[in-house]
Every structure is written in structure tokens, then in C-alpha cells.
Amino acid sequence: MPLGIFLLIAAITILSIFAIERGEHERQQAQLNARATAIASALERRANASSAYLRAGAALLSTMDEVPADDFRRFVSELRLDADYRGAEGIGWAMVVRPSQIEEFESRMAEEVTSKAEIHPRFSGDQPFAIPVTYLQPDTERNRRALGYDMYSEPIRRAAMTEAERTSRPTATDAIVLQQEGEGISPGFLIYMPVFEPGAGGRTLKGFIYSPFNAGDFLQSALELEDAGSYGVRLYDSEAAGGEDTLLASTFDGDLDNRNDVTKTVTIANNPWRLAVSTVRDRGLSGLSMATLIFGLLVASLLMLLVRMLTQQAQEDESALAWFEEQASIRNSLTRELNHRVKNTLANVLSIIALTRRRATDVDEFATGLDGRIRALSATHDLLTQSDWGSTPIKAVIDAELLPYADDSEHAVEMVGPQVELAPNDALSLGLAVHELATNAAKYGALSQPGGKVSVHWRLVSESLVRVEWLERGGPPVKQERSRGFGTDLIERIVAHELRHPVELDFDPEGVRCVLLIPVRRPSEFMIRAQRAEEARTDA
């Protein structure tokens, strides 16, 4: 029961911790999802702001026959990029240059922008036109590195420009390395807005107004609108979950294999990207779960100890009650036996007198034989009394009961068996049974006439059980019709109950046969009683 209570409380505690941890996980996931939604909205707002600038610039440039450098510079300066356009490298203009226009373009660039304004990589003829970087504001040493670069020659940029021309909408590229990065590997992207001019067959592509972005700066500018807090943010240039090769920017520096993720699809200038907001997964229990675990274990342990103490006390009380009941039963049995034994003793005395007189030739011989048998009977009672306080050999019990008849030459008494010690109560029960059988044999059985034989054999059936067999032969035929006496009840009920095994008692015509099964108890089972008896005798 104590272990069962401990396991029950422990199971309830574990279920409580599971519920707490699950609720905590759901709460964290809800917070993470809300934060991811806010950051995705901030990224889209930044991209939409950039797209709005590019749309306005495209509308302006489409009305101009030429795009002079001074006019473009003045237009960009009025946008106030430092205040309203954070995260971008600036705004640029890239015009369409056909093969026949290359020399004119380079000459114009040398006059208006820089002395080194060659288109690179050089025009190969595999493409219908080139779209080199014409202007890029603000005019910094970093941005000048990109001037003249033919963006149409690079597949990723060309794909974005083609899509922007087809949809007439601002369109972002996938991850690239900006020309102004030089030899750097920091990823970035561009947003293109096509600029058209009227033509003979309809509108024709005039060029692209665009903005280059460093991906990390773009992400940080969005996080200024919505702080990520303790969460890590990663931005991929593909909406499908993929490897780190599609990673544009990241603020997550934790263990990539031990994290909780929430992903959102964000549309950056007509290009779906994937936003992942992460937090490091807590490997341990939360504070509330740990407190619940400690409290549950303490309660389970205290209850287990309390129930164990109560159980032990109940077991001790039960053992004491059982001992008292056993003692009361023994006293009751002894009282009844005392009454019956007095009668049997008188009958035995008369039988002994009759047997002794039959064989005696004079008064002295009669007196001597009578005295010896009476003393043997007294010794049997002494042995049975003594056996209540300690272990007693089987042979000693049987000897004490059969001693008055063992020396008579008219009878044969045979006792065969190993050395077996019996507990006090078991020895007393055996003595009662043998005494009753011997008395009955002396009255009516093999000991009642010359030539009778009594055999008592015992053997160990197992380590904890001994079998004792009483067999009479050579006596008067046993009457089959007879009244049931107290001796039969004593053997079949009281003795059998005390020995905790049934007694076989057969009244065969040839002689009585009785089989007893007696427990061979360990000394520890009756040692306390023997010690108490010894103390009682010492006190007396």
C-alpha cells in the first residue's frame, strides 16, 4: 500500500507536469507566432515603401526623353532616403543599351558620371541588349563600383527584370552578391521597376529604376519597426523549406538542431520569401513544473512514510491479537483436555493395575511394576508440560506416552524415525494425539491383550513437513459400530486444527491406523514465546 500510494501521487505529479509543460509550450508557440506575424508585416511594409518609391520614379522617368544625371540626382535627393528609406543602398537607373548604342552610352557616361564607364562584362552578342547600371545614388565610392555593370548578363537579375517587365510591377531578385560589395560574400537582393516609353508598335522598354539592398541591413531596418526581442530571425529567398543555401539574413545564433520555429511566407516585391522566427528550445523543466515535481515528490514520500508507519503498527497489532487468540485457544484446549485426561488417567491407572496384577507373582512384584508404570505416566505429563516452553523431539514425545507399555513383554512397541524437533504447540498436539491413541489401545486395542503391537513411524515429507503414522496390529478386532467419543473429536478436530493439516484416522478391523502431518517450523517462529516463558519462570 505505501508503494502504491507513492506511485499514484508520482503519476498525478507527472501528469500535472506534462499538462503544465504542454500549456507552457502552447503559450510560447502563440507568442512566437504573434511575433513572426508582426515581423513579416514589418518586412512587407519596408518592401512596399521601397516599391512605392520605385513606382513614383518610374512614372517620372517614363515622361522624360532622356534621363540626365543631374535630374536623377535631384529626384533621389528629394526622396530623403536617410530618413525614410533605411535598409537600401540607394536608388539606381539602368537604361536599355542596344549593341549599336554602346559607344554612345560609354561616351555619355564618361562625361556625366565617371571617366571609367565601360560596360562590363563586355557585350557578347548572345543577348538582345544590355542593361548596365547608369546612375546609382547616393554617389559614394561604394556605389561607384557598380556603374557600368550589365545586370542583364547575370541570370538571377535577368529573371527578375523579365518578370518585372511582364507584370509591370516592382519585382525582387533572389539572393545575389551586390556589385558594390566587391569581393564580399554578404548576400543581398534588388528590386526592379520597369520604365516604358511610347513606341511605334506600342510601348517599349526604356530601362529599370531599381534599389539594391543588403539583406542583413534590410532585415535590421524591418526589426526597427517590430523588435524581435529574444527571438532569432532568419530570412530565406524561397518560400519552400530548404537548406541554408537560400538564407538571405539571420539574427539567430543558437543551436540549429535545438530550436522551435514558426515560419511565415512574406511577399517582397512580387517575390515570395520565407521568414523563420526561432527560439532555443528549453531542455529542462519550467520553474512551475520543477516546483510541482518537488512538491509532488515530497507529498508522495511523506504519505508513503505515514502509511508505512500505520501499516506496520496495524501488522504489529494484528500479530499481537493473533498471539493472544492462539494463547486463549491453547488454554481452552488444555482445560478440556485436563478434564478428559483425568478420566483417561484413571482408566490408564486401572489398566496398568490390571496388567501388572495379571503378570505379578507376588505383592512386591505387583507393587514394583505398578510404581514404574505410574511414574512413566507422570513423566509423560511432565514432558508435555515442558514442551510448551521449547522445542521437543518427536521421539521424546512418543517415548513419554508409550513408556508405561514399552517394557511389557506381552506387547511390542516399535518407534522408527529421524531426529526431528517440534515447536512447543506442535509437540503438545502430537502428545495429545499419541496419548489418546495409547489410552485407546490400552483400553480396547493392541495394548489391551498379550501379543499386540504398536508401530510408530515418522519421516520427513519435505523440509517443512513430517509424517507420523500410528499402526496397531494383533489386538482385538475393532468394532465398526461404535459411538463417537471425545478422543476422536480431539484428534480429528482440535489436533488437526492446531497442526493445520488434516488427520487420517481409520478404525480398520485389524487395528487402528492414524496418520498425522506435522509442520516443522523454524525456531524463529516460536523463539519469542520460549523467551517469554523462560523470563516468566525466572521471575517466578
C-alpha positions as CSV (number, residue, x, y, z in Angstrom):
1,M,0.0,0.0,0.0
2,P,2.7,2.6,0.8
3,L,4.4,1.9,-2.6
4,G,1.0,2.1,-4.3
5,I,0.3,5.5,-2.8
6,F,3.7,6.8,-3.7
7,L,3.3,5.6,-7.3
8,L,-0.2,7.1,-7.5
9,I,1.0,10.6,-6.3
10,A,4.0,10.3,-8.6
11,A,1.8,9.6,-11.6
12,I,-0.5,12.5,-10.7
13,T,2.6,14.7,-10.4
14,I,3.9,13.6,-13.8
15,L,0.6,14.2,-15.4
16,S,0.4,17.7,-13.9
17,I,4.0,18.5,-15.1
18,F,3.0,17.2,-18.6
19,A,-0.1,19.5,-18.6
20,I,2.0,22.5,-17.4
21,E,4.7,21.9,-19.9
22,R,2.2,21.4,-22.7
23,G,0.4,24.7,-21.8
24,E,3.8,26.5,-21.5
25,H,4.7,25.2,-24.9
26,E,1.5,26.3,-26.5
27,R,1.8,29.7,-24.8
28,Q,5.4,30.1,-26.2
29,Q,4.2,28.9,-29.6
30,A,1.4,31.5,-29.6
31,Q,3.9,34.2,-28.6
32,L,6.3,33.1,-31.3
33,N,3.6,33.0,-33.9
34,A,2.4,36.5,-33.0
35,R,6.0,37.8,-33.2
36,A,6.5,36.1,-36.5
37,T,3.4,37.7,-37.9
38,A,4.5,41.2,-36.7
39,I,7.9,40.8,-38.2
40,A,6.5,39.6,-41.5
41,S,4.3,42.6,-41.6
42,A,7.2,44.9,-40.9
43,L,9.2,43.3,-43.8
44,E,6.4,43.7,-46.2
45,R,5.9,47.3,-45.1
46,R,9.6,48.0,-45.8
47,A,9.3,46.4,-49.2
48,N,6.1,48.2,-50.1
49,A,7.7,51.5,-49.1
50,S,10.6,50.8,-51.4
51,S,8.2,49.7,-54.2
52,A,6.3,52.9,-53.8
53,Y,9.4,55.0,-54.3
54,L,10.3,53.0,-57.4
55,R,6.8,53.3,-58.8
56,A,6.9,57.1,-58.4
57,G,10.4,57.2,-60.0
58,A,9.2,55.0,-63.0
59,A,6.2,57.3,-63.6
60,L,8.6,60.3,-63.6
61,L,11.2,58.8,-65.8
62,S,8.7,57.5,-68.4
63,T,7.8,61.1,-69.2
64,M,11.4,62.1,-70.0
65,D,13.0,61.6,-73.3
66,E,16.4,61.5,-71.7
67,V,17.4,60.9,-68.1
68,P,20.2,63.4,-67.3
69,A,22.4,62.7,-64.3
70,D,21.6,66.0,-62.6
71,D,17.8,65.4,-62.8
72,F,18.1,61.9,-61.5
73,R,20.4,63.1,-58.6
74,R,17.9,65.8,-57.7
75,F,15.0,63.4,-57.8
76,V,16.7,61.0,-55.4
77,S,17.8,63.7,-53.0
78,E,14.3,64.9,-52.7
79,L,13.3,61.4,-51.5
80,R,15.3,61.8,-48.3
81,L,16.5,58.2,-48.3
82,D,18.4,58.6,-45.0
83,A,15.2,59.4,-43.1
84,D,12.6,57.3,-44.8
85,Y,14.3,54.6,-46.8
86,R,16.5,52.7,-44.4
87,G,17.9,49.3,-45.4
88,A,18.5,50.2,-49.0
89,E,21.8,51.0,-50.7
90,G,20.1,53.8,-52.7
91,I,18.2,54.1,-55.9
92,G,19.6,53.5,-59.4
93,W,18.8,53.9,-63.0
94,A,19.7,51.3,-65.6
95,M,18.8,52.1,-69.2
96,V,18.4,49.6,-72.1
97,V,21.5,49.8,-74.3
98,R,21.4,48.0,-77.7
99,P,24.6,46.9,-79.5
100,S,24.6,50.0,-81.7
101,Q,24.3,52.3,-78.7
102,I,27.3,51.0,-76.7
103,E,29.9,53.6,-77.7
104,E,27.4,56.5,-77.3
105,F,26.5,55.2,-73.8
106,E,30.1,54.9,-72.7
107,S,30.9,58.4,-74.0
108,R,27.9,59.9,-72.2
109,M,28.8,58.1,-69.0
110,A,32.4,59.4,-69.2
111,E,31.1,62.9,-69.5
112,E,28.4,62.9,-66.9
113,V,29.5,60.4,-64.3
114,T,33.0,59.0,-64.4
115,S,35.9,58.6,-66.7
116,K,35.8,54.8,-66.4
117,A,32.3,53.8,-67.5
118,E,32.7,50.8,-69.7
119,I,30.0,48.2,-69.9
120,H,31.1,45.0,-68.1
121,P,31.1,42.3,-68.7
122,R,31.6,43.1,-72.4
123,F,28.6,42.6,-74.6
124,S,28.8,39.1,-76.1
125,G,26.0,39.2,-78.7
126,D,24.1,36.3,-77.1
127,Q,21.6,38.8,-75.6
128,P,19.4,41.4,-77.5
129,F,20.6,44.3,-75.3
130,A,22.4,45.2,-72.2
131,I,21.1,46.9,-69.1
132,P,24.1,48.5,-67.4
133,V,24.0,50.4,-64.2
134,T,23.7,54.0,-65.4
135,Y,23.3,56.0,-62.2
136,L,23.3,54.9,-58.5
137,Q,22.5,57.4,-55.8
138,P,23.8,58.4,-53.3
139,D,27.0,58.9,-55.2
140,T,29.5,57.1,-52.9
141,E,32.7,55.3,-53.6
142,R,31.0,52.1,-52.7
143,N,28.1,52.7,-55.2
144,R,30.5,53.7,-58.0
145,R,31.8,50.1,-58.1
146,A,28.6,49.1,-59.7
147,L,28.5,51.7,-62.5
148,G,28.6,50.1,-66.0
149,Y,27.8,46.6,-64.7
150,D,25.5,44.8,-67.2
151,M,22.8,43.4,-64.9
152,Y,21.1,41.7,-67.8
153,S,24.1,39.4,-68.3
154,E,23.5,37.8,-64.9
155,P,20.7,35.1,-64.8
156,I,19.2,35.9,-61.4
157,R,19.0,39.6,-62.2
158,R,17.7,39.0,-65.7
159,A,15.0,36.7,-64.4
160,A,13.7,39.4,-62.0
161,M,13.8,42.1,-64.7
162,T,12.0,39.8,-67.2
163,E,9.2,39.2,-64.5
164,A,9.0,42.9,-63.7
165,E,8.6,43.8,-67.4
166,R,5.9,41.1,-67.8
167,T,3.9,42.2,-64.8
168,S,4.8,46.0,-64.8
169,R,5.3,45.6,-61.1
170,P,8.2,46.0,-58.7
171,T,9.9,42.6,-58.6
172,A,12.7,41.4,-56.2
173,T,15.5,39.1,-57.2
174,D,16.6,36.0,-55.2
175,A,19.8,36.2,-53.2
176,I,22.8,37.7,-55.0
177,V,26.0,39.5,-54.1
178,L,25.8,43.2,-54.9
179,Q,28.4,44.6,-57.3
180,Q,29.3,47.3,-54.7
181,E,30.2,44.5,-52.2
182,G,33.4,43.9,-54.2
183,E,34.8,40.6,-53.1
184,G,32.4,40.3,-50.3
185,I,30.0,37.4,-49.9
186,S,27.3,39.2,-47.9
187,P,24.0,38.4,-49.7
188,G,21.7,41.0,-51.0
189,F,18.9,41.5,-53.5
190,L,17.5,44.1,-55.9
191,I,14.0,45.4,-56.6
192,Y,13.4,46.3,-60.2
193,M,10.6,48.6,-61.6
194,P,10.4,48.8,-65.4
195,V,10.2,52.1,-67.2
196,F,8.4,52.2,-70.5
197,E,8.3,54.8,-73.3
198,P,5.8,55.1,-76.2
199,G,6.9,53.4,-79.5
200,A,5.6,52.8,-83.0
201,G,4.1,49.4,-82.2
202,G,3.2,50.3,-78.6
203,R,5.3,50.9,-75.6
204,T,8.9,49.7,-75.4
205,L,11.2,49.1,-72.5
206,K,13.3,52.1,-71.7
207,G,15.1,50.8,-68.7
208,F,14.7,50.0,-65.0
209,I,14.7,52.1,-61.9
210,Y,15.9,49.8,-59.1
211,S,17.1,49.7,-55.5
212,P,19.9,47.4,-54.2
213,F,19.6,46.0,-50.7
214,N,22.0,44.4,-48.3
215,A,19.8,41.6,-46.9
216,G,21.1,41.9,-43.4
217,D,20.5,45.7,-43.4
218,F,17.1,45.3,-44.8
219,L,16.2,42.8,-42.1
220,Q,17.5,45.1,-39.4
221,S,15.6,48.0,-40.7
222,A,12.4,46.0,-40.5
223,L,13.2,44.9,-37.0
224,E,13.4,48.6,-36.0
225,L,9.6,48.6,-36.7
226,E,8.9,45.3,-34.8
227,D,11.6,44.3,-32.3
228,A,12.3,40.6,-32.3
229,G,13.0,40.6,-28.6
230,S,14.7,37.3,-27.5
231,Y,13.7,35.5,-30.8
232,G,16.0,34.7,-33.6
233,V,15.0,35.7,-37.2
234,R,16.1,34.1,-40.5
235,L,15.0,35.2,-44.0
236,Y,15.2,32.9,-47.0
237,D,14.7,33.8,-50.6
238,S,12.4,30.9,-51.2
239,E,9.0,30.1,-49.6
240,A,9.8,26.4,-49.6
241,A,11.6,25.0,-46.6
242,G,15.2,24.4,-47.8
243,G,18.7,24.3,-46.8
244,E,20.9,27.1,-45.6
245,D,22.0,27.9,-49.2
246,T,18.8,30.0,-49.6
247,L,19.5,32.0,-46.5
248,L,19.5,35.8,-47.0
249,A,19.9,37.1,-43.5
250,S,19.8,35.9,-39.9
251,T,19.9,37.1,-36.4
252,F,19.7,33.6,-34.9
253,D,22.9,32.4,-33.3
254,G,21.6,29.4,-31.3
255,D,21.8,25.6,-32.0
256,L,20.0,25.0,-35.2
257,D,19.1,21.4,-34.1
258,N,17.6,22.6,-30.8
259,R,15.0,25.3,-31.7
260,N,11.3,26.0,-32.0
261,D,10.4,27.5,-35.4
262,V,7.4,29.4,-36.8
263,T,7.6,30.1,-40.5
264,K,5.7,32.7,-42.5
265,T,5.5,33.5,-46.2
266,V,6.3,37.1,-46.9
267,T,5.9,38.7,-50.3
268,I,8.8,41.1,-51.0
269,A,8.2,43.0,-54.3
270,N,6.3,40.2,-56.1
271,N,8.7,37.5,-54.8
272,P,7.5,35.1,-52.1
273,W,10.1,34.5,-49.4
274,R,10.1,32.5,-46.2
275,L,10.5,34.1,-42.8
276,A,11.5,31.8,-39.8
277,V,11.3,33.1,-36.3
278,S,13.0,30.8,-33.8
279,T,13.8,30.4,-30.1
280,V,16.1,28.0,-28.4
281,R,14.2,25.0,-27.1
282,D,14.5,24.8,-23.3
283,R,15.9,21.3,-22.5
284,G,14.9,21.5,-18.8
285,L,11.6,21.9,-17.0
286,S,10.0,25.3,-16.4
287,G,10.0,26.8,-12.9
288,L,6.4,25.9,-12.2
289,S,7.0,22.3,-13.4
290,M,10.1,22.0,-11.2
291,A,8.2,23.3,-8.2
292,T,5.3,20.9,-8.9
293,L,7.7,18.0,-9.2
294,I,9.5,18.8,-5.9
295,F,6.2,19.3,-4.1
296,G,4.7,16.1,-5.6
297,L,7.7,14.0,-4.6
298,L,7.7,15.4,-1.1
299,V,4.0,14.8,-0.6
300,A,4.3,11.2,-2.1
301,S,7.3,10.5,0.2
302,L,5.5,11.8,3.3
303,L,2.3,9.9,2.6
304,M,4.3,6.7,1.9
305,L,6.2,7.0,5.2
306,L,2.9,7.8,7.1
307,V,1.0,4.9,5.5
308,R,4.0,2.6,6.1
309,M,4.1,3.5,9.8
310,L,0.4,2.9,10.1
311,T,0.6,-0.3,8.2
312,Q,3.5,-1.6,10.4
313,Q,1.5,-0.6,13.5
314,A,-1.6,-2.4,12.2
315,Q,0.5,-5.5,11.4
316,E,2.0,-5.5,14.9
317,D,-1.4,-5.1,16.4
318,E,-2.8,-7.9,14.3
319,S,0.1,-10.2,15.3
320,A,-0.4,-9.4,18.9
321,L,-4.1,-10.2,18.6
322,A,-3.4,-13.4,16.8
323,W,-0.9,-14.4,19.5
324,F,-3.5,-13.7,22.2
325,E,-6.1,-15.7,20.3
326,E,-3.7,-18.5,20.0
327,Q,-2.9,-18.5,23.7
328,A,-6.6,-18.4,24.5
329,S,-7.3,-21.3,22.2
330,I,-4.4,-23.3,23.8
331,R,-5.8,-22.6,27.3
332,N,-9.3,-23.7,26.2
333,S,-8.0,-26.9,24.7
334,L,-5.8,-27.6,27.7
335,T,-8.8,-27.1,30.0
336,R,-10.9,-29.5,28.1
337,E,-8.0,-31.9,27.8
338,L,-7.4,-31.6,31.5
339,N,-11.0,-32.8,32.2
340,H,-10.7,-35.6,29.7
341,R,-7.2,-36.5,30.8
342,V,-8.2,-37.0,34.4
343,K,-10.7,-39.6,33.2
344,N,-8.2,-41.2,30.9
345,T,-5.6,-41.2,33.6
346,L,-7.9,-43.1,36.0
347,A,-8.6,-45.6,33.2
348,N,-4.9,-45.9,32.5
349,V,-4.2,-46.5,36.1
350,L,-6.8,-49.2,36.3
351,S,-5.4,-50.8,33.1
352,I,-1.9,-50.6,34.4
353,I,-3.1,-52.2,37.7
354,A,-4.9,-55.0,35.8
355,L,-1.9,-55.7,33.5
356,T,0.5,-55.6,36.4
357,R,-1.6,-57.9,38.5
358,R,-2.0,-60.4,35.7
359,R,1.7,-60.8,35.3
360,A,2.8,-60.4,39.0
361,T,3.5,-63.5,41.2
362,D,3.6,-61.7,44.5
363,V,2.8,-58.4,46.1
364,D,6.3,-57.0,45.8
365,E,6.4,-57.6,42.1
366,F,3.0,-56.1,41.7
367,A,3.9,-53.0,43.7
368,T,7.2,-52.6,41.7
369,G,5.5,-52.9,38.3
370,L,2.7,-50.6,39.3
371,D,5.1,-48.0,40.6
372,G,7.2,-47.9,37.4
373,R,4.1,-47.5,35.1
374,I,2.6,-44.8,37.3
375,R,5.9,-42.9,37.2
376,A,6.1,-43.3,33.4
377,L,2.7,-41.8,33.1
378,S,3.7,-38.9,35.3
379,A,6.8,-38.4,33.2
380,T,4.6,-38.1,30.1
381,H,2.7,-35.3,31.7
382,D,5.9,-33.6,32.7
383,L,7.3,-33.8,29.2
384,L,4.1,-32.4,27.6
385,T,4.1,-29.6,30.1
386,Q,7.8,-28.8,29.4
387,S,7.2,-29.0,25.6
388,D,5.1,-25.8,25.9
389,W,8.2,-23.8,26.5
390,G,10.7,-25.1,24.0
391,S,11.3,-27.5,21.1
392,T,10.8,-31.2,21.7
393,P,12.0,-34.2,19.7
394,I,9.2,-36.4,18.2
395,K,10.8,-39.5,19.7
396,A,10.8,-37.9,23.2
397,V,7.1,-37.2,23.0
398,I,6.2,-40.7,21.8
399,D,8.5,-42.3,24.3
400,A,6.9,-40.4,27.1
401,E,3.4,-41.5,26.2
402,L,4.3,-45.2,25.4
403,L,6.8,-45.6,28.2
404,P,4.2,-47.3,30.5
405,Y,3.7,-50.0,27.9
406,A,7.1,-50.3,26.2
407,D,8.7,-52.6,28.9
408,D,5.8,-55.1,29.0
409,S,6.8,-58.3,27.4
410,E,3.2,-59.1,26.3
411,H,3.3,-56.1,23.9
412,A,5.6,-54.9,21.2
413,V,6.2,-51.2,20.7
414,E,8.2,-50.0,17.7
415,M,9.4,-46.4,17.1
416,V,11.3,-45.6,14.0
417,G,12.2,-42.2,12.5
418,P,14.8,-39.4,12.1
419,Q,15.7,-36.7,14.6
420,V,13.1,-34.0,14.2
421,E,12.5,-31.1,16.6
422,L,8.9,-29.8,17.0
423,A,7.7,-26.4,18.1
424,P,6.0,-26.3,21.5
425,N,2.4,-26.2,20.3
426,D,3.1,-28.9,17.7
427,A,4.7,-31.2,20.3
428,L,1.8,-30.7,22.6
429,S,-0.7,-31.5,19.9
430,L,1.3,-34.7,19.0
431,G,1.5,-35.6,22.6
432,L,-2.3,-35.2,23.0
433,A,-2.9,-37.4,19.9
434,V,-0.4,-40.1,20.9
435,H,-1.7,-40.1,24.5
436,E,-5.2,-40.5,23.2
437,L,-4.2,-43.3,20.8
438,A,-2.2,-45.1,23.5
439,T,-5.0,-44.8,26.0
440,N,-7.5,-46.2,23.5
441,A,-5.0,-49.0,22.6
442,A,-4.6,-49.8,26.3
443,K,-8.4,-50.0,26.8
444,Y,-9.5,-51.6,23.6
445,G,-6.7,-52.1,21.1
446,A,-3.3,-53.7,20.7
447,L,-2.1,-52.9,24.2
448,S,-5.2,-54.4,25.8
449,Q,-4.2,-58.0,25.3
450,P,-1.0,-60.1,25.0
451,G,0.6,-60.3,21.5
452,G,-0.5,-56.8,20.5
453,K,2.0,-54.5,18.6
454,V,2.0,-50.8,18.1
455,S,4.3,-49.3,15.4
456,V,5.0,-45.5,15.3
457,H,7.0,-44.5,12.2
458,W,7.8,-41.0,11.1
459,R,9.6,-39.5,8.2
460,L,10.3,-36.1,6.6
461,V,8.0,-35.4,3.6
462,S,9.7,-32.1,2.9
463,E,11.9,-29.6,4.8
464,S,8.8,-28.2,6.5
465,L,6.6,-31.2,7.0
466,V,6.9,-34.6,8.9
467,R,4.6,-37.5,8.5
468,V,3.8,-39.6,11.7
469,E,2.0,-42.9,11.3
470,W,0.4,-44.9,14.2
471,L,-0.4,-48.5,13.4
472,E,-1.9,-51.2,15.7
473,R,-1.8,-54.9,15.0
474,G,-2.5,-58.1,17.0
475,G,-5.2,-56.6,19.2
476,P,-8.9,-57.4,19.4
477,P,-10.9,-56.7,16.3
478,V,-12.0,-53.1,16.1
479,K,-15.7,-52.6,16.4
480,Q,-17.2,-50.9,13.3
481,E,-20.3,-49.8,15.0
482,R,-19.5,-47.5,17.9
483,S,-20.4,-44.1,19.3
484,R,-18.1,-41.2,18.6
485,G,-16.2,-40.2,21.7
486,F,-14.3,-37.1,22.8
487,G,-11.0,-38.7,21.9
488,T,-11.9,-38.9,18.2
489,D,-13.1,-35.3,18.2
490,L,-9.9,-34.3,19.9
491,I,-7.7,-35.9,17.2
492,E,-9.7,-35.0,14.1
493,R,-10.7,-31.5,15.1
494,I,-8.6,-29.9,17.7
495,V,-5.3,-31.6,16.9
496,A,-5.9,-31.2,13.1
497,H,-6.7,-27.6,13.6
498,E,-3.6,-26.9,15.7
499,L,-1.3,-28.8,13.2
500,R,-3.1,-27.1,10.3
501,H,-3.2,-30.3,8.4
502,P,-6.0,-33.0,8.2
503,V,-5.6,-36.2,10.3
504,E,-6.3,-39.6,8.8
505,L,-7.9,-41.8,11.5
506,D,-9.0,-45.2,10.3
507,F,-10.7,-47.9,12.5
508,D,-9.7,-50.9,10.5
509,P,-10.9,-54.3,11.8
510,E,-7.3,-55.3,12.2
511,G,-6.3,-52.3,14.2
512,V,-6.4,-48.5,14.4
513,R,-4.3,-46.5,11.9
514,C,-3.7,-42.8,12.3
515,V,-1.6,-40.5,10.1
516,L,-0.5,-37.1,11.3
517,L,1.1,-34.3,9.2
518,I,3.1,-32.0,11.5
519,P,4.8,-28.7,10.4
520,V,8.5,-28.5,11.1
521,R,8.7,-24.8,12.0
522,R,11.8,-22.7,12.1
523,P,13.0,-21.8,15.6
524,S,12.3,-18.1,14.9
525,E,8.6,-18.8,14.8
526,F,8.3,-19.8,18.4
527,M,11.5,-18.3,19.9
528,I,9.7,-15.3,21.3
529,R,7.3,-17.5,23.2
530,A,10.1,-19.6,24.6
531,Q,11.9,-16.5,25.7
532,R,8.8,-15.1,27.4
533,A,8.3,-18.5,29.1
534,E,11.9,-18.5,30.3
535,E,11.5,-14.9,31.6
536,A,8.3,-15.9,33.4
537,R,10.0,-18.9,35.0
538,T,12.9,-16.7,36.0
539,D,10.6,-14.1,37.6
540,A,8.7,-16.8,39.4
